[in-house]
């Protein structure tokens, strides 16, 4: 079983219900799922949009990383996620951040998530539940990565 970290986000509709629904669904598929609290965050790099509600979840997965990615996308779609253009507002966004110590760079799948190290809205919730989780690329913990961003 591989310990997987997932970032959760929503900025359309009932954000709390969307994230709680995603956590409930993830708990049906990932062993020992732990979820962070949710935090309001400003949109980054997507133009003017409503505030995001962000969180994180960590749990055990027995399959391949692509099958977990497919599950995340199915949960997003069931929650009404549409992708009319890159960076569009979303009812639910689930990103695979870490998959154990795997380093994967394939079309459609990059793990660790290529931009998570600079995203406070990913690292802060993840640090609530798994501060000692290691980034296999840098060898730094989630807590160390968050500290490296400084105050904010």
C-alpha positions in Angstrom: 0.0 0.0 0.0 1.3 3.4 -1.0 0.6 6.6 1.0 -0.9 9.2 -1.3 -1.4 12.9 -0.7 -4.2 14.7 -2.5 -5.0 18.5 -2.6 -8.6 19.5 -2.6 -10.1 22.8 -3.9 -13.4 24.4 -4.8 -14.4 27.9 -5.8 -17.9 27.4 -7.3 -21.2 26.4 -5.6 -21.3 25.0 -2.1 -17.6 24.7 -1.6 -17.9 23.1 1.9 -20.3 20.5 0.6 -18.1 19.8 -2.4 -15.0 19.2 -0.3 -16.8 17.2 2.3 -18.3 15.0 -0.4 -14.9 14.5 -1.9 -13.4 13.5 1.4 -16.3 11.1 2.0 -15.8 9.5 -1.4 -12.0 9.3 -1.0 -12.5 7.6 2.4 -14.3 4.8 0.6 -11.2 4.1 -1.5 -8.1 5.1 0.5 -7.3 3.2 3.7 -7.0 5.3 6.8 -7.8 8.5 5.1 -7.0 11.7 7.1 -8.3 15.0 5.9 -7.2 18.5 6.9 -9.4 21.4 7.8 -10.4 23.8 5.0 -8.9 27.2 4.4 -10.1 30.2 2.3 -7.4 31.2 -0.2 -7.1 33.8 -2.9 -7.0 32.4 -6.5 -3.5 32.2 -7.9 -2.6 32.3 -11.6 -6.2 32.0 -12.8 -7.4 35.5 -13.2 -10.2 37.1 -11.2 -12.3 34.4 -9.6 -14.2 33.7 -6.4 -12.2 32.6 -3.3 -11.1 29.0 -3.1 -11.6 26.7 -0.2 -8.7 24.3 0.0 -7.7 21.3 2.0 -5.7 18.1 1.8 -6.1 14.4 2.4 -3.7 11.5 2.9 -4.5 7.8 2.7 -3.3 4.4 1.6 -3.8 3.3 -2.0 -3.3 -0.3 -3.3 -3.4 0.4 -7.0 -1.3 2.1 -9.6 -1.0 5.9 -9.6 -2.9 6.2 -12.9 -5.9 4.4 -11.3 -5.9 6.8 -8.4 -5.8 9.7 -10.9 -8.7 8.2 -12.7 -10.6 8.0 -9.4 -9.9 11.6 -8.6 -11.1 12.7 -12.1 -14.3 10.6 -11.7 -15.0 12.2 -8.3 -14.5 15.7 -9.8 -16.8 14.9 -12.7 -19.5 13.5 -10.3 -19.3 16.8 -8.4 -20.0 18.8 -11.6 -16.5 19.7 -12.6 -16.3 21.1 -16.1 -13.1 22.1 -17.9 -14.1 24.8 -20.5 -10.6 26.3 -20.4 -7.4 26.0 -18.4 -7.8 27.6 -15.0 -11.6 27.8 -15.2 -13.5 28.1 -11.9 -14.3 24.7 -10.5 -16.8 23.0 -8.2 -14.1 20.5 -7.3 -10.4 20.1 -8.0 -8.5 17.1 -6.8 -4.8 17.0 -7.5 -2.5 14.0 -6.8 0.4 15.7 -5.0 2.5 12.7 -3.7 2.4 9.0 -4.3 4.8 7.4 -1.8 8.3 7.9 -3.0 7.4 7.7 -6.7 8.7 10.2 -9.2 6.7 10.0 -12.4 6.8 12.3 -15.4 4.5 11.0 -18.1 1.9 12.5 -20.4 -1.0 13.4 -18.2 0.6 12.4 -14.9 3.4 14.2 -13.0 4.1 13.1 -9.4 5.1 14.8 -7.2 2.8 17.5 -8.5 5.2 19.9 -10.3 4.0 23.1 -8.6 3.1 22.0 -5.1 6.3 23.2 -3.4 5.5 26.8 -4.1 1.8 26.6 -3.2 0.9 27.6 0.4 -2.7 26.6 -0.3 -1.5 23.0 -0.8 1.3 22.9 1.8 -0.5 24.5 4.7 -3.4 22.0 4.8 -1.1 19.1 4.0 1.1 20.2 6.9 -1.9 20.0 9.3 -2.1 16.2 8.7 1.2 15.0 7.4 4.1 17.5 8.2 6.7 14.7 8.0 5.6 13.5 4.5 8.7 13.6 2.3 9.0 15.1 -1.2 11.0 12.5 -3.0 12.6 15.0 -5.3 14.0 17.4 -2.7 14.1 15.1 0.3 12.4 17.8 2.3 9.4 17.4 4.5 6.1 19.1 3.9 6.8 21.2 7.0 10.2 22.3 5.7 8.7 23.2 2.3 6.0 25.3 4.0 8.6 27.1 6.2 10.7 27.8 3.1 7.8 29.9 1.7 8.2 32.3 4.7 5.3 34.2 6.3 2.3 34.7 4.2 
